[in-house]
Amino acid sequence: MEGYLTIADAAAGLRAGDVTSRELVDAAFAAADQWEPLLGVYLQRFDVEARAAAAVADAELTSGIDRGPLHGIPLGIKDIIATLEGPTTAQSLVLDPEWTGDGDAPVVERLRRGGAVMVGKTTTCEFAIGFPDAEKPFPIPRNPWDTMTWPGGSSSGTGAGIPAGLFLGGLGSDTGGSIRIPAAYCGTTGLKATFGRVPKAGAVPLAYTLDGIGPMARSARDCALMLAVMAGPHPDDPTSSDRAVDDYVAALTGDLRGVRIGVDRLVRTGDAHPDMEGLVEDALRVLVDAGAQLVDVELPLYDELTTAQFITMTAESAAYHMPDLQSRWSDYGAGARFFVGGGALFTAPDYVQAQRIRRLGQKLVRELLTDVDFVVTPTSTWPAPTLASLDPVDPMASLRGLHTQYWNAVGNPTLSVPIGFTAEGLPMSLQISGRPFADADVLAVGDAFQRGTDWHLRAPQPALAVPA
Amino acid sequence: MSTPSPSPSSQEAVQALLGIAGITVHADEEAAMVAAFAAQRTAVAALYAVPAVRYELPALTWSAIP
């Protein structure tokens, strides 16, 4: 994007007079003109509205009004989150067109009040779950590092659009990994904030006790800049927390001296890409170089909490969708309906037992995080799968090696950061988890890691042809 | 004394649960659900087998005030 890869750099450029918001937005749309429809990032672009908002942002800066680090910054918004510029579709034929005609979701309103410029609504898996479905009238998102592969989901468009330069950051949502998976597959940074840290009102729900809206951007610093604006309670979301919002940017010291990081490589859970082990060990050395002490740990109840997350997600989403599942099954995409409808195969005691496991898991993780300050694991032990390999009726085979669900089950903040590339040129990632509401600390570890690496700044060069 | 009913097959169970929910799925989807059902039940059974969860409260919140 005209030389600006990060929100932090663009914000500095805006204040130095080196660039205008209008130029940033024009560059974002020029990139979109170049790469769409190859990447399938957008469901809707807000060209007119964004350029008008950028003009206002520039005028305000000129007149001395500075709304903060997001002032004039182009952002993409996952299309399960309401914006006043246009309708929300959840990338589905099923969602009621009248859903939330009330304007911005609270989190979007906060970004807008912070001066951000919304450039469009980005692709998602239908209702934030499943896989792309070529039989439905929506774009197929592709990974800019290899357009034969999937950018991950469900925050697919936001994940793919950042490294391709279509915007400097954006919103995703994470119920079982939907921020961290596309961040991992696309070589960007994404934060699943502590459950309740960011209000989720104005977003189409997937699973009430798991959903969270979070920032996606090039860097942990950019995620901190976004979270600083997004966090805090809102009356429309009773699960949003009124705990004090930390100074996420001030926490980014780059110094990990005295920090104990637990490492669970999760090799017991299955196979991994042959390059994964080396990339993980290289990444861990960077953390040590920043001052951290590493301690081998084993996440408690790993399989059970992963199962509990799955039961919770599918049962809660099945309850939300049941009337439409009964009457409009084939209007759903194959991937979404298989996941959501699968919630009917669990019993009410199964659901409650899953919540008991989650409570026990929270306590055991809390105990673990008294011995260490953080836990790092692979986000996924495999890179992005090919689009052709995605099987809607065997989804877990397509998603092998993912390790994101565990942290949704317990609610802790978790940041995905890129750690390098496979021999095939696909990004790989680690996730950094911390104590509840220690989002600032998690971002600080990610920032310290990124001061010693530049994986998050690499830019793909997608081929200028839509693969057959 | 009644004789316990034999465990239903995965196919019978899946069909019954989908029927109770009122959901009609495609044949390939039902076949996939049936194929995965036994492993899914094993994973669910493991949740009841965790000794430390015996007296744990669920992670649910409830208030008399809506």
Interface residues (C-beta under 8 A of the other chain):
Chain A: T209 L301 D303 E304 T307 A308 I311 A318 M322 L325 Q326 W329 S330 A334 R337 F338 G341 G342 A344 L345 F346 D350 V352 Q353 A354 Q355 R356 I357 R358 R359 L360 Q362 V393 D394
Chain B: V14 L17 L18 I20 A21 G22 I23 T24 V25 H26 D28 E29 A31 A32 M33 F37 Q40 A43 V44 A46 L47 Y48 V50 A52 V53 E56 L57 P58 A59 L60
